[in-house]
Amino acid sequence: MNNIVFDDVFMKGGSSSTLPPHLILLLEAMTSQLHWYPDPEGIYKLIAEEFRPAEVLHSRFHKEKDHIQEAKHFNQLILESLNDQIMYALSQVLLSECFSEVSGQHDFVMKFADLWDGSEGCAWHSDAIEGGAFVVLIYLTDYDDWDDALGGQFEYGKVPYRDGDNCLIHYVDRADEIVSNGIVSPANGTMVVVNNHNHFMAHRCFQLTRPEEKRITITLGFDLKVKDDFQVQSKVLWPNHVAVS
């Protein structure tokens, strides 16, 4: 197990590690208790009822100008719907030794949480619309050593600056310019943290060549909040004043 290197997150756009075995078991136990069902939109193989409150499940973005506010609203609904067992399991990822570079001085503020099974593949993009300065993705699969012929890898990189660039980067149009800084294979327990507050940082994932393969992705968006007392144990702050330590 290596710690997440936040210098790499800031400068290269990402850093990866492997969760300790006890946390892999905790997350596997948590996901085994979820109510999974086929994704009605067909994007993923399976999604979980616990992460799809009714208002989220039956809603669609309807006004382009409202995308950001709607995304924040839906993410808030999901966070508020999660039970204590799920919040505890997810919190232990951020409270683990993997995050020791930042946990000494910071609490973690949860901005969004989601999970799914499968990999549809996606082009270069940023998750800035979701909120959270950082995004962590954790993979649960059937393989401690992933065969890259299966696809499903995650890649992160950086868009070179051009004169005239602003907050809107058309990542797909500039895909040939993006400098890849890392490719992560989704072996069981693998985790990658990406920079989500620098819009020149982007990431993408590759489609599975065998859709029937298990590839659960847990994704957490979070901010860092400087602690009032560095001697106090770090906490993960959830909505409704819920704190997990």
C-alpha positions in Angstrom: 0.0 0.0 0.0 1.3 3.4 -1.0 -0.1 6.8 0.2 -1.8 9.1 -2.2 0.8 11.6 -3.3 -1.0 15.0 -3.4 1.9 16.7 -5.1 1.1 14.4 -8.1 -2.6 15.2 -7.8 -1.9 18.9 -8.0 0.8 18.8 -10.7 -0.1 15.7 -12.8 -3.8 15.4 -12.2 -3.8 12.2 -10.3 -2.2 9.6 -7.9 -3.1 6.0 -7.3 -2.7 3.4 -4.5 -4.2 0.2 -3.2 -6.5 0.1 -0.2 -5.4 -2.0 2.8 -7.0 -5.5 2.8 -9.4 -4.7 5.7 -10.9 -1.8 3.8 -11.3 -3.8 0.7 -13.3 -6.4 2.7 -15.3 -3.6 4.3 -16.3 -2.2 1.0 -17.0 -5.6 -0.5 -19.3 -6.3 2.5 -21.1 -3.0 2.0 -21.6 -3.4 -1.7 -22.9 -7.0 -1.2 -25.8 -5.6 0.9 -26.9 -3.2 -1.7 -30.0 -3.7 -3.9 -28.5 -3.8 -7.4 -30.6 -3.7 -10.6 -30.0 -3.2 -14.4 -29.3 0.5 -15.3 -32.5 1.6 -17.1 -30.5 4.1 -19.1 -28.1 1.3 -20.2 -25.0 3.3 -19.4 -23.8 0.8 -16.8 -24.5 -2.8 -16.2 -25.9 -2.4 -12.7 -26.7 0.5 -10.4 -27.8 0.4 -6.7 -31.1 1.5 -5.3 -29.5 3.1 -2.3 -27.7 5.6 -4.5 -30.8 6.4 -6.6 -33.5 8.1 -4.5 -36.7 8.3 -6.4 -36.4 12.0 -7.3 -32.9 11.4 -8.7 -33.9 8.2 -10.6 -36.9 9.8 -12.3 -35.3 13.2 -13.1 -33.3 14.5 -16.1 -31.4 17.6 -16.7 -33.9 19.8 -18.5 -32.2 23.1 -18.9 -28.6 23.5 -19.9 -28.1 26.6 -17.8 -29.3 24.7 -14.7 -27.0 21.7 -15.1 -24.6 22.7 -12.3 -27.4 23.5 -9.8 -29.3 20.4 -10.7 -26.2 18.2 -10.3 -25.6 19.7 -6.8 -29.2 19.2 -5.9 -29.2 15.6 -7.0 -25.9 14.9 -5.3 -27.2 16.4 -2.1 -30.3 14.1 -2.3 -28.1 11.0 -2.7 -25.8 12.0 0.3 -28.8 12.6 2.5 -30.4 9.2 1.6 -27.4 7.0 2.5 -27.6 5.0 5.7 -25.1 4.9 8.5 -23.5 1.7 7.4 -22.7 3.1 3.9 -21.5 6.4 5.3 -19.2 4.6 7.7 -17.7 2.3 5.1 -17.1 5.2 2.6 -15.7 7.4 5.3 -13.0 4.9 6.2 -11.4 5.3 2.8 -10.7 8.9 3.4 -9.7 8.3 7.0 -7.2 5.6 6.0 -3.4 5.9 6.0 -3.6 6.4 2.3 -4.6 10.0 2.9 -2.0 10.7 5.6 -0.4 13.5 3.6 -3.5 15.7 4.2 -5.4 14.1 7.1 -3.2 15.6 9.8 -4.4 19.1 9.2 -7.7 18.6 7.5 -11.2 17.1 7.8 -12.9 15.8 4.7 -16.1 17.4 3.4 -18.2 15.0 1.3 -19.7 16.6 -1.8 -21.0 13.6 -3.7 -21.0 9.8 -3.7 -22.0 7.3 -6.3 -21.3 3.8 -7.4 -22.1 1.5 -10.3 -21.0 -1.8 -11.9 -19.6 -1.9 -15.4 -17.6 0.4 -17.6 -19.3 2.1 -20.6 -16.1 3.9 -21.5 -16.1 7.7 -21.6 -14.1 10.3 -23.4 -11.8 12.9 -21.8 -13.8 15.1 -19.4 -13.8 16.8 -16.0 -16.2 16.2 -13.1 -16.2 19.8 -12.0 -20.0 20.0 -12.4 -20.4 17.5 -9.6 -18.5 19.7 -7.1 -15.6 18.6 -4.8 -12.0 19.7 -5.3 -10.9 16.1 -5.4 -12.5 12.9 -6.7 -11.5 9.4 -5.5 -12.4 6.3 -7.5 -12.2 2.9 -5.9 -12.4 -0.3 -7.9 -13.8 -3.6 -6.7 -13.3 -6.5 -9.2 -12.7 -10.2 -9.2 -9.0 -9.8 -10.0 -6.0 -8.9 -7.8 -4.0 -8.7 -11.0 -6.0 -7.1 -13.8 -5.6 -8.3 -17.4 -5.5 -5.1 -19.5 -6.9 -7.0 -22.4 -10.2 -6.7 -20.5 -10.2 -2.9 -20.9 -11.8 -0.8 -18.1 -8.6 1.2 -17.4 -8.7 4.8 -16.1 -6.4 7.5 -17.5 -5.7 11.0 -16.3 -3.8 13.8 -17.9 -3.6 17.6 -18.5 -4.7 19.9 -21.3 -1.9 22.3 -22.4 -2.8 25.9 -22.0 -3.6 28.0 -25.1 -3.9 31.7 -25.3 -7.5 32.6 -24.9 -8.4 29.6 -22.8 -11.1 30.2 -20.2 -13.1 28.0 -17.8 -14.7 26.1 -20.7 -12.4 23.5 -22.2 -13.7 21.3 -25.0 -11.8 18.2 -24.0 -13.0 15.9 -26.8 -12.0 18.5 -29.4 -8.6 18.7 -27.9 -8.1 15.1 -27.1 -5.0 14.9 -29.3 -3.3 17.6 -27.2 -3.9 16.0 -23.8 -0.7 14.8 -22.1 -1.4 11.5 -20.3 0.2 11.4 -16.9 -1.1 8.0 -15.7 -3.1 4.9 -16.6 -4.6 2.9 -13.8 -5.8 -0.7 -14.1 -8.9 -1.5 -12.0 -7.5 -4.4 -10.0 -9.4 -5.2 -6.8 -8.9 -2.5 -4.2 -7.2 -0.1 -6.5 -7.9 3.6 -5.8 -7.1 6.8 -7.8 -7.5 10.4 -6.7 -7.8 13.1 -9.3 -7.6 16.9 -9.3 -11.2 18.2 -9.8 -10.7 21.9 -9.3 -8.2 22.6 -12.1 -10.2 22.5 -15.3 -7.0 21.8 -17.3 -6.9 18.4 -15.6 -9.0 15.7 -17.3 -9.6 11.9 -17.2 -11.3 9.2 -19.2 -12.0 5.5 -18.9 -12.0 2.6 -21.3 -14.8 0.3 -22.1 -14.8 -3.3 -20.9 -14.2 -5.8 -23.6 -16.2 -8.3 -21.6 -19.2 -6.5 -20.2 -20.1 -9.4 -17.9 -17.0 -8.8 -15.9 -17.5 -7.3 -12.4 -16.0 -3.7 -12.2 -17.7 -1.8 -9.4 -16.6 1.8 -9.2 -17.1 3.8 -6.0 -16.6 7.5 -6.6 -16.4 10.2 -3.9 -16.1 13.9 -4.4 -14.6 15.8 -1.4 -13.2 19.1 -0.2 -10.5 19.6 2.4 -11.3 21.7 5.5 -8.6 22.9 7.8 -9.1 21.6 11.3 -9.6 23.9 14.2 -7.3 21.6 16.3 -4.6 19.6 14.6 -4.5 17.3 17.7 -8.1 16.1 17.1 -8.7 13.1 14.9 -9.8 13.8 11.4 -13.5 13.5 10.5 -15.6 13.1 7.3 -18.3 15.7 7.3 -21.6 14.6 5.7 -24.8 16.7 5.2 -27.2 17.3 8.1 -24.2 17.8 10.5 -23.2 14.1 10.4 -19.5 13.6 11.2 -17.8 10.2 10.9 -14.4 9.5 12.5 
